[in-house]
Amino acid sequence: MQKNLLALGRLKTGVMNKTEAAYAAHLEQRQHAGEVAWFKFEGLKFRLADNTFYMPDFAVMLATGEMEAHEVKGHWMDDARAKIKIAADMYPFRFIAVKVQPKKAGGGWAIEEF
Protein backbone atom coordinates (compact mmCIF):
# COMPACT_ATOMS: atom_id res chain seq x y z
CA MET A 1 0.00 0.00 0.00
CA GLN A 2 1.36 3.42 -1.01
CA LYS A 3 0.69 6.42 1.19
CA ASN A 4 0.12 9.86 -0.23
CA LEU A 5 3.47 11.53 0.15
CA LEU A 6 3.84 15.25 0.66
CA ALA A 7 6.99 17.26 0.24
CA LEU A 8 8.62 17.90 3.57
CA GLY A 9 9.94 21.41 3.96
CA ARG A 10 10.51 23.98 1.29
CA LEU A 11 12.79 24.13 -1.71
CA LYS A 12 15.83 26.37 -1.40
CA THR A 13 15.01 30.07 -1.28
CA GLY A 14 14.55 31.40 -4.81
CA VAL A 15 13.68 28.01 -6.33
CA MET A 16 10.12 27.51 -7.59
CA ASN A 17 8.20 24.26 -7.50
CA LYS A 18 6.17 23.22 -10.58
CA THR A 19 2.95 24.91 -9.42
CA GLU A 20 4.77 28.15 -8.64
CA ALA A 21 6.48 28.05 -12.05
CA ALA A 22 3.08 27.57 -13.74
CA TYR A 23 1.72 30.54 -11.81
CA ALA A 24 4.75 32.64 -12.79
CA ALA A 25 3.88 31.86 -16.43
CA HIS A 26 0.30 32.97 -15.71
CA LEU A 27 1.61 36.25 -14.24
CA GLU A 28 3.80 36.74 -17.32
CA GLN A 29 0.69 36.39 -19.51
CA ARG A 30 -1.11 38.97 -17.37
CA GLN A 31 1.93 41.23 -17.67
CA HIS A 32 1.89 40.98 -21.48
CA ALA A 33 -1.85 41.75 -21.39
CA GLY A 34 -1.12 44.94 -19.44
CA GLU A 35 -2.80 43.84 -16.18
CA VAL A 36 0.41 43.34 -14.19
CA ALA A 37 3.22 45.93 -14.18
CA TRP A 38 5.76 43.86 -12.22
CA PHE A 39 6.14 40.68 -10.16
CA LYS A 40 8.90 38.94 -8.26
CA PHE A 41 9.14 35.48 -6.75
CA GLU A 42 9.74 35.67 -2.98
CA GLY A 43 10.11 39.43 -3.32
CA LEU A 44 8.67 40.49 0.06
CA LYS A 45 9.07 39.38 3.66
CA PHE A 46 6.60 40.56 6.31
CA ARG A 47 7.43 40.66 10.01
CA LEU A 48 4.46 39.35 12.00
CA ALA A 49 6.07 39.23 15.45
CA ASP A 50 9.48 38.72 17.02
CA ASN A 51 11.16 35.91 15.06
CA THR A 52 7.97 35.31 13.03
CA PHE A 53 7.83 36.19 9.35
CA TYR A 54 5.64 35.55 6.33
CA MET A 55 7.11 35.48 2.81
CA PRO A 56 4.46 35.18 0.09
CA ASP A 57 5.40 33.34 -3.08
CA PHE A 58 4.95 36.40 -5.31
CA ALA A 59 4.98 40.17 -4.85
CA VAL A 60 2.78 41.59 -7.61
CA MET A 61 2.27 45.19 -8.72
CA LEU A 62 -0.83 45.66 -10.83
CA ALA A 63 -0.92 48.14 -13.72
CA THR A 64 -2.92 50.43 -11.41
CA GLY A 65 0.03 50.57 -8.97
CA GLU A 66 -1.70 48.44 -6.33
CA MET A 67 0.54 45.94 -4.55
CA GLU A 68 -0.55 42.37 -3.90
CA ALA A 69 0.99 39.36 -2.19
CA HIS A 70 0.15 36.05 -3.91
CA GLU A 71 0.48 32.69 -2.17
CA VAL A 72 0.44 29.59 -4.42
CA LYS A 73 -0.97 26.54 -2.64
CA GLY A 74 -1.59 22.92 -3.47
CA HIS A 75 -3.11 22.56 -0.01
CA TRP A 76 -2.82 24.37 3.33
CA MET A 77 -0.58 23.01 6.07
CA ASP A 78 0.71 24.08 9.45
CA ASP A 79 0.35 27.75 10.25
CA ALA A 80 0.32 29.05 6.65
CA ARG A 81 -3.34 30.13 6.66
CA ALA A 82 -2.92 31.85 10.03
CA LYS A 83 0.18 33.73 8.83
CA ILE A 84 -1.49 35.07 5.68
CA LYS A 85 -4.52 36.21 7.71
CA ILE A 86 -2.31 37.97 10.25
CA ALA A 87 -0.28 39.64 7.49
CA ALA A 88 -3.50 40.79 5.78
CA ASP A 89 -4.61 42.43 9.04
CA MET A 90 -1.24 44.15 9.56
CA TYR A 91 -0.20 45.38 6.11
CA PRO A 92 -1.93 47.50 3.42
CA PHE A 93 -1.55 44.93 0.65
CA ARG A 94 -4.12 42.71 -0.99
CA PHE A 95 -3.29 39.13 0.05
CA ILE A 96 -4.40 36.40 -2.35
CA ALA A 97 -4.04 32.61 -2.26
CA VAL A 98 -4.24 30.79 -5.58
CA LYS A 99 -4.73 27.11 -6.19
CA VAL A 100 -4.59 25.34 -9.54
CA GLN A 101 -7.99 24.06 -10.69
CA PRO A 102 -8.20 20.54 -12.13
CA LYS A 103 -8.73 20.41 -15.90
CA LYS A 104 -12.03 18.56 -15.39
CA ALA A 105 -13.21 21.61 -13.38
CA GLY A 106 -12.26 23.97 -16.21
CA GLY A 107 -8.62 24.58 -15.30
CA GLY A 108 -7.25 27.97 -14.37
CA TRP A 109 -6.70 29.24 -10.85
CA ALA A 110 -9.04 29.34 -7.86
CA ILE A 111 -8.57 32.59 -5.93
CA GLU A 112 -9.12 33.23 -2.24
CA GLU A 113 -8.69 36.79 -0.95
CA PHE A 114 -7.77 37.63 2.65
WOMODA-V281390 format. One record per residue. RES is the residue in one letter. PHI is phi in whole degrees, 0 to 359 (999 if undefined). NEAR is the number of other ideal C-beta (glycine too) atoms within 10 Angstrom. D_CENTER is the distance of its C-alpha to the mean C-alpha in Angstrom with 1 decimal. Layout:
# WOMODA-V281390
res->RES phi->PHI near->NEAR d_center->D_CENTER
res->RES phi->PHI near->NEAR d_center->D_CENTER
This chain:
# WOMODA-V281390
res->M phi->999 near->2 d_center->33.1
res->Q phi->256 near->4 d_center->29.5
res->K phi->276 near->5 d_center->26.9
res->N phi->291 near->4 d_center->23.3
res->L phi->257 near->6 d_center->21.8
res->L phi->246 near->8 d_center->18.3
res->A phi->296 near->9 d_center->17.0
res->L phi->263 near->5 d_center->18.1
res->G phi->82 near->5 d_center->16.2
res->R phi->235 near->9 d_center->13.7
res->L phi->295 near->10 d_center->14.6
res->K phi->304 near->6 d_center->16.1
res->T phi->307 near->8 d_center->14.2
res->G phi->89 near->7 d_center->13.4
res->V phi->252 near->11 d_center->13.6
res->M phi->272 near->16 d_center->11.1
res->N phi->277 near->14 d_center->11.7
res->K phi->296 near->9 d_center->12.9
res->T phi->292 near->16 d_center->10.0
res->E phi->296 near->21 d_center->7.8
res->A phi->296 near->13 d_center->11.1
res->A phi->295 near->13 d_center->11.6
res->Y phi->289 near->23 d_center->8.6
res->A phi->300 near->17 d_center->9.9
res->A phi->296 near->10 d_center->13.2
res->H phi->298 near->17 d_center->12.2
res->L phi->295 near->19 d_center->11.2
res->E phi->298 near->12 d_center->14.5
res->Q phi->298 near->11 d_center->16.4
res->R phi->295 near->16 d_center->15.3
res->Q phi->293 near->16 d_center->16.4
res->H phi->295 near->9 d_center->19.7
res->A phi->279 near->9 d_center->20.2
res->G phi->88 near->8 d_center->20.1
res->E phi->275 near->13 d_center->17.2
res->V phi->244 near->19 d_center->15.0
res->A phi->275 near->14 d_center->17.0
res->W phi->197 near->13 d_center->14.7
res->F phi->208 near->19 d_center->11.3
res->K phi->215 near->12 d_center->10.8
res->F phi->288 near->19 d_center->8.9
res->E phi->50 near->15 d_center->8.9
res->G phi->270 near->15 d_center->11.0
res->L phi->226 near->17 d_center->11.2
res->K phi->222 near->10 d_center->12.5
res->F phi->257 near->19 d_center->13.6
res->R phi->276 near->12 d_center->16.8
res->L phi->260 near->16 d_center->17.1
res->A phi->192 near->8 d_center->20.6
res->D phi->304 near->5 d_center->22.9
res->N phi->59 near->6 d_center->21.3
res->T phi->229 near->11 d_center->18.0
res->F phi->229 near->11 d_center->14.8
res->Y phi->228 near->23 d_center->11.1
res->M phi->242 near->16 d_center->9.0
res->P phi->292 near->24 d_center->5.4
res->D phi->295 near->22 d_center->4.2
res->F phi->225 near->23 d_center->5.4
res->A phi->266 near->19 d_center->8.3
res->V phi->230 near->25 d_center->9.7
res->M phi->251 near->16 d_center->13.4
res->L phi->286 near->15 d_center->14.9
res->A phi->300 near->13 d_center->18.5
res->T phi->282 near->7 d_center->19.7
res->G phi->96 near->7 d_center->18.6
res->E phi->292 near->12 d_center->16.1
res->M phi->259 near->14 d_center->13.1
res->E phi->227 near->17 d_center->9.7
res->A phi->243 near->24 d_center->6.6
res->H phi->250 near->22 d_center->3.4
res->E phi->249 near->24 d_center->1.6
res->V phi->262 near->23 d_center->3.5
res->K phi->232 near->18 d_center->6.8
res->G phi->272 near->13 d_center->10.3
res->H phi->198 near->7 d_center->11.7
res->W phi->268 near->14 d_center->11.7
res->M phi->224 near->10 d_center->13.9
res->D phi->51 near->7 d_center->15.7
res->D phi->259 near->12 d_center->14.7
res->A phi->299 near->14 d_center->10.9
res->R phi->295 near->15 d_center->11.5
res->A phi->296 near->12 d_center->14.2
res->K phi->297 near->19 d_center->12.5
res->I phi->293 near->22 d_center->9.9
res->K phi->294 near->13 d_center->13.1
res->I phi->296 near->18 d_center->15.1
res->A phi->299 near->22 d_center->13.0
res->A phi->297 near->18 d_center->13.1
res->D phi->285 near->10 d_center->16.9
res->M phi->267 near->13 d_center->17.5
res->Y phi->238 near->16 d_center->15.9
res->P phi->275 near->7 d_center->16.5
res->F phi->243 near->18 d_center->13.1
res->R phi->271 near->15 d_center->11.5
res->F phi->256 near->22 d_center->8.6
res->I phi->228 near->20 d_center->6.8
res->A phi->253 near->21 d_center->5.5
res->V phi->237 near->21 d_center->6.2
res->K phi->224 near->16 d_center->8.7
res->V phi->294 near->18 d_center->11.3
res->Q phi->269 near->12 d_center->14.6
res->P phi->298 near->9 d_center->17.8
res->K phi->301 near->8 d_center->20.2
res->K phi->294 near->6 d_center->22.8
res->A phi->262 near->9 d_center->20.8
res->G phi->104 near->7 d_center->20.6
res->G phi->71 near->9 d_center->17.5
res->G phi->81 near->12 d_center->14.6
res->W phi->232 near->16 d_center->11.4
res->A phi->275 near->12 d_center->11.7
res->I phi->241 near->10 d_center->10.1
res->E phi->234 near->14 d_center->10.5
res->E phi->258 near->9 d_center->11.0
res->F phi->248 near->16 d_center->12.0
